[in-house]
């Protein structure tokens, strides 16, 4: 039933790029003079902050090429708790997907509201938005047959079918509400309380949710009225799935499946509560995902061996992300050992200081979009840019939470227009939507996202988001 995803770019591509960046970082330690800021403790927060007037040059300490692997190992050792969270989260959500609870719940919603586009589309995108708040959009490939079937049954096209998944997931992932791969990684590097700032990120999620659904509904109603306006009209006529739409094949919602969904919601709620109120750390989050794996497996009537096998399979799906985190952390370790982080920060702060203050956060957002063209992994990008952007934010008077929000938006939203994004290429490949056809639909929405993101990060900077 599941179509085979076509991925033009795979995880090794990203790993090679990051290793090249590590090599470039080594070269930079020989070319850029070492510098240093004096750091003082903030009386209110206890964090070490830069004294803006204290920058001075120091003796250079260039990194030798044969020390690269030592810094790679250091990057992994300093990231072990984060790596365990990501691996075990992959195991837990593999078990949930394998149970069929998510697929059956989406099919149930589709059957009930399929006759009313203005209700049906927002409800389905909300499902994927909710899941995307904590998981990557790659998880959604098994859902493509459901939304395609429903889209065809309503006289719509495959762009609407895959758009429900991609755009819903984009909102959840890119706003970073509960994101393990981006928000948690960035907040750990920033020394912030896990999941702090969640209120404003939720507001951002709502804003993007409303705008995106309005765009998708408008397009769907246009295609329903005149199917030939679709860029996919001719290709959709040749799709076998168009004549085999059967939502019943995904099963019904049994009490076990309802219980699995309830456990998932409860576990995510407990993780957020623990991070905000119980001083939980990454190791606690990793343990919670292990418990979630076991409980979901038992509810799905799996034995110990099957649960263990499911955990291993799920962890494998996140191994690439774990490798990226360790490698990306090595970049900061190399720059720090070469004594050039503060020099780079000094130069970047100088550029931002000539930008009007209300545009500083939008500029940081747009810079993250550029960086994401080369590093499409959210966790990898966080590990690369946060050690640089956080001190810059301190220097220009921007809160660290605002810098993380700018990173979230910049890393997330352009994943749905970049041909190097495995999430995009995997899902449109599963739906047999060519990239150029997708972009005919998507380019205007991406521009709307960029403008909206600039406004929201400017507001975050204005209100001193903490």
Residue pairs with C-beta under 8 A, 6 or more apart in sequence:
1 145
1 249
2 141
2 142
2 144
2 145
2 430
3 144
3 145
3 430
3 431
3 432
4 430
5 141
5 426
5 427
5 429
5 430
6 425
6 426
6 429
6 430
7 422
7 425
7 426
7 429
8 419
8 420
8 425
8 429
9 376
9 419
9 420
9 421
9 422
9 425
10 422
11 320
11 321
11 323
11 324
11 422
12 320
13 420
14 320
14 324
14 375
14 376
14 377
14 380
15 320
15 323
15 324
15 327
17 374
17 375
18 324
18 327
18 328
18 331
18 375
18 377
18 380
18 384
19 327
21 331
21 374
21 375
21 384
22 68
22 71
22 72
22 327
22 330
22 331
22 334
23 65
23 68
25 63
25 331
25 334
25 335
25 338
26 63
26 64
26 65
26 68
26 334
26 338
28 335
28 338
28 340
29 60
29 61
29 62
29 63
29 334
29 335
29 337
29 338
29 339
29 340
30 62
30 338
32 338
32 340
32 343
32 344
33 57
33 60
33 340
33 343
34 57
34 58
34 59
34 60
34 61
34 338
34 339
34 340
34 343
35 55
35 56
35 57
35 58
35 339
35 340
35 342
35 343
35 346
36 55
36 56
36 57
36 58
36 339
36 342
37 50
37 51
37 52
37 54
37 55
37 342
37 345
37 346
37 391
38 50
38 51
38 54
39 48
39 49
39 50
39 51
40 48
40 49
40 51
41 47
41 48
41 49
42 48
42 49
47 191
49 394
50 345
50 391
50 394
50 395
52 349
52 395
55 342
55 346
58 339
59 339
60 338
60 339
61 337
61 338
61 339
62 338
63 71
63 334
63 337
63 338
67 337
68 330
68 334
71 330
71 333
71 334
71 337
72 326
72 327
72 330
74 329
74 330
74 333
75 325
75 326
75 327
75 328
75 329
75 330
75 331
75 332
75 333
75 383
76 83
76 326
76 329
78 329
78 333
79 325
79 326
79 329
79 383
81 281
81 282
81 283
81 286
82 184
82 185
82 188
82 282
82 325
82 379
83 322
83 325
83 326
84 282
84 283
84 286
85 180
85 184
85 282
85 285
85 286
85 289
86 180
86 181
86 318
86 321
86 322
86 325
86 379
87 315
87 318
87 319
87 322
88 286
88 289
88 290
88 293
88 311
88 315
89 134
89 135
89 180
89 289
89 318
90 314
90 315
90 316
90 317
90 318
90 321
91 289
91 290
91 293
91 310
91 311
91 312
91 313
91 314
91 315
91 318
92 267
92 289
92 290
92 292
92 293
92 296
92 314
93 135
93 139
93 314
94 310
94 311
94 313
94 314
94 317
95 292
95 293
95 296
95 297
95 300
95 302
95 307
95 310
95 311
95 314
96 102
96 260
96 264
96 296
97 103
97 139
97 142
98 300
98 310
99 256
99 257
99 260
99 296
99 299
99 300
100 250
100 251
100 257
101 253
101 256
101 257
101 258
101 260
101 261
102 131
102 143
102 261
103 142
103 143
103 146
103 250
103 251
104 250
104 251
104 252
104 253
104 257
105 127
105 253
105 257
105 261
106 124
106 127
106 143
106 146
106 147
106 250
107 146
107 247
107 248
107 250
107 251
108 252
108 253
109 120
109 123
109 124
109 127
110 120
110 124
110 146
110 147
110 150
110 247
111 247
113 119
113 120
113 123
114 120
114 150
114 153
114 154
117 154
117 217
117 220
117 221
117 224
118 217
120 154
121 160
121 164
121 213
121 216
121 217
121 220
122 209
122 213
122 217
124 147
124 164
124 168
125 164
125 167
125 168
125 171
125 209
125 212
125 213
125 216
126 168
126 209
127 168
128 140
128 143
128 164
128 165
128 168
128 169
128 172
129 168
129 169
129 171
129 172
129 205
129 209
130 172
131 139
131 140
131 169
131 172
132 168
132 169
132 170
132 171
132 172
132 173
133 172
133 173
133 175
133 177
133 178
133 179
133 205
134 172
134 178
134 179
134 180
134 268
135 173
135 180
136 173
136 181
136 321
136 378
136 423
137 165
137 166
137 169
137 170
137 173
137 415
137 423
137 427
138 317
138 422
138 423
138 426
140 165
140 166
140 169
140 427
141 426
141 427
141 430
143 165
144 161
144 162
144 165
144 427
144 430
144 431
145 241
146 247
146 250
147 161
147 162
147 164
147 165
148 158
148 161
148 162
148 239
148 241
148 431
149 161
149 241
149 244
149 245
149 246
149 247
150 161
150 245
150 247
151 157
151 158
151 160
151 161
151 164
152 158
152 161
152 236
152 239
152 241
152 242
152 245
153 245
154 224
155 223
155 224
155 227
156 220
156 223
156 224
157 223
157 227
157 230
157 232
157 233
157 236
158 232
158 235
158 236
158 239
158 431
158 432
158 433
159 219
159 223
159 230
159 231
159 232
159 433
159 437
159 438
159 441
160 216
160 219
160 220
160 223
161 431
162 427
162 428
162 430
162 431
162 433
162 438
163 216
163 219
163 441
164 216
165 427
166 416
166 423
166 424
166 427
166 428
167 212
167 216
167 416
167 445
168 212
169 423
170 212
170 412
170 413
170 415
170 416
171 205
171 208
171 209
171 212
172 205
173 179
173 182
173 378
173 412
173 415
174 208
174 408
174 409
174 411
174 412
174 413
174 415
175 201
175 202
175 204
175 205
175 208
175 408
175 409
175 412
176 182
176 183
176 201
176 404
176 405
176 408
176 412
177 183
177 198
177 201
177 202
177 205
178 195
178 198
178 268
178 271
178 272
179 378
179 408
180 285
181 321
181 377
181 378
181 379
181 382
182 378
182 379
182 381
182 382
182 407
182 408
182 411
182 412
183 195
183 201
183 404
183 408
184 194
184 195
184 282
184 285
185 325
185 378
185 379
185 382
185 383
185 386
186 382
186 386
186 404
186 407
186 408
187 193
187 194
187 195
187 196
187 404
188 194
188 282
189 382
189 383
189 386
189 387
189 390
190 386
190 390
190 400
190 403
190 404
191 400
192 400
192 401
192 404
193 275
193 276
194 275
194 276
194 280
194 281
194 282
194 285
195 272
195 275
195 276
196 276
196 401
196 466
197 401
197 404
197 405
197 465
197 466
198 272
198 276
200 401
200 405
200 460
200 463
200 465
201 405
201 408
204 405
204 456
207 452
207 456
208 449
208 452
211 448
211 449
211 452
212 445
212 449
215 444
215 445
215 448
219 441
222 229
223 229
223 230
227 233
230 236
231 437
231 440
231 441
232 433
232 437
235 432
235 433
235 434
235 437
236 242
239 432
256 299
256 300
256 301
259 299
260 296
260 299
260 300
263 292
263 295
263 296
263 299
264 292
264 296
267 288
267 289
267 291
267 292
270 288
271 280
271 285
271 288
274 280
274 284
274 285
274 288
275 285
278 284
290 311
293 307
293 310
293 311
293 314
294 307
297 306
297 307
297 310
298 307
302 310
320 377
321 377
321 379
321 380
324 377
324 379
324 380
324 383
325 379
325 380
325 383
327 380
328 375
328 377
328 379
328 380
328 381
328 382
328 383
328 384
329 383
331 383
331 384
332 341
332 383
332 384
332 387
335 341
335 344
335 387
336 387
341 387
341 388
341 391
342 391
344 388
345 388
345 391
345 392
345 395
348 388
348 389
348 392
349 391
349 392
349 395
349 396
352 360
352 363
352 364
352 392
352 395
352 396
353 395
353 396
355 363
357 396
357 397
357 461
358 458
358 461
358 462
359 458
360 396
360 398
360 461
361 398
361 402
361 403
361 405
361 406
361 457
361 458
361 460
361 461
362 406
362 453
362 454
362 457
362 458
364 389
364 392
364 393
364 398
364 403
364 406
364 407
364 410
364 457
365 406
365 409
365 410
365 453
365 454
365 457
366 410
366 450
366 454
367 410
368 381
368 385
368 406
368 407
368 409
368 410
368 411
369 410
369 413
369 414
369 450
371 381
371 384
371 385
371 410
371 411
372 381
372 410
372 411
372 414
372 415
372 418
373 414
373 418
373 420
375 381
375 384
376 415
376 418
376 420
376 421
376 422
378 411
378 412
381 407
381 411
382 407
382 411
385 407
386 403
386 404
386 407
389 403
389 406
389 407
390 400
390 403
392 398
392 403
393 399
393 400
393 402
393 403
394 400
398 461
399 460
399 461
399 464
399 465
399 466
401 460
401 465
401 466
402 457
402 460
402 461
402 465
405 456
405 457
405 460
405 465
406 457
409 453
409 456
409 457
410 453
413 446
413 449
413 450
413 453
414 446
415 421
415 423
415 424
416 423
416 424
416 442
416 446
417 424
417 439
417 442
417 443
417 446
418 424
419 425
419 435
424 438
425 435
428 434
428 435
428 438
